[in-house]
Amino acid sequence: MVRDYEGDRLTEPMAARKPRLVVVSPFLDKRHGTERRVVEWISRLSDDFEIHVYSQRVEDIDLAKITWHRIPQIPGPHLLNFIWWFAANHMWRWIDRSFRGYSPDLVFTAGTNCLDADAVSVHIVFAEFRRQVEAELRFWHNPVWFWPRLLHRRLYYRLIIFLERHIYRRPGVQLILIARKTARDLRTHYGISGFLPVVYIGLDQRAFNPEMRHRLRAEARRTFGLKEDEFALVLVGNDWKKKGLLTLIDAMGRLQDLPLRLLVAGQDDASPYQGAIQKAGIEGRITFAPSRKDVAFYYAAADAYVGPSLEDTFAQPPAEAMACGLGVITSVTNGTAEIITDGVDGILIQDPNNAEELAAQIRRIHQDPAFLRRLGENAAQTARQYTWERNGEQMKEILQDLLRRRKCATTTRSS
């Protein structure tokens, strides 16, 4: 059943102190979707929980509200660092639990960071993502110079899927979804069903709103060299392949008669896309930009957000763009589609690989400014329902319910 939430060893007894919540995450900041959610949740749970964070890097959070147990990072490829991080966070926590009395009441993580989590927020099911990109992971589909990176990616995916199978299926673990679509993937790949609460996205309404976008628009467009008559699309994310950039490039190539510009922002390598850009004949029409904390600056420069995600549990940028009053085009394979009514507060494409369908929808919003304006106005109204305050209350309810169930189970066993 999927449900959308609306709505120790120390001598000091738990009833006389806040429950101790251990949060395990390799890093925390507000520049990445998953990590931002955890930061926002922690900030709103600190009044009710004693929070201990085990992480290699922590930013954008008031350290007075948490205890940060810093775990060192090692140089080298991502796979090696993840293996080190996975082992080290278990070791650090064991030392603190055994010698310092930091026994947790609950352990929380996002994804596959530890084997002993009581609550896990599932932001992507890698088994499903790997299924979708299976063809791209074959060596003979890639140039020889790309093989080392491809091998690294294949090994990393295999490891994460192994951990998903063991962590998500562990008896007693509470999985927390950020979109209903994830329930289908968990059932398909791991046979998981039962009570799966859904906590939809939270948005900072002060940072993302139409007034801010209009105020920053002139400066943002000057910064990126956008002319008055150019129709600017924006795509934000840290895995451009997963965000559907190749389909978007193909779609732009089919719209040579329109004055389109594309702004792609995030932490990724642009070089693998240069061949597709040349093939589409749109050199000079795409600007790649790095991540920045004030991501709303990118939305301010744009006329519409376009993100035909191949697979996204719930992409944050489309929802942020909606809050800014931008018309949004995304795919039904993105969980953000669950808060969008097609043609009312956004546009949904059925196949994220269908460049022809995507091109037709881009042409539609370019040629019908009144329709695009209505989309943006309705999108902002929809997005106002989703706040971090609401998110924090939902997470608190889930964790407190888990504590109550644990307490009842302990009482039953001891009686």
Buried (B, 14 or more C-beta within 10 A) or exposed (E): EBEBBEEBEEEEEEEEEBBBBBBBBBBBBBBBBBBBBBBBBBBBBBEBBBBBBBBBBBBBBEEEBBBBBEBEBEEEEEBEBBBBBBEBBBEBBEEBBEEEEBBBBBBBBBBBBBEBBBBBBBBBBBBBBBBBBEEEBEEEEBEEEEEEEBEBBBEBBEBBBEBBBEBBEBEEBBBBBBBBBBBEBBBEBBEBEEEBBBBBBBBBBEBBBBEBBEEBBEEBBEBBEBEEEBBBBBBBBBBBBBBBBBBBBBBBBBBEEBEBBBBBBBEBEBEBBEEBBEEBEBEEBBBBBEBEEEBBBBBBBBBBBBBBBBBBBBBBBBBBBBBBBBBBBBBBBBBBBBBBEEEEBBBBBEBBBBBEBBBBBBBBBBEEEEBBEBBBBBBBEBBEEBBBEBBBBBBBBBBBEBBEEBEEEEEEEEE
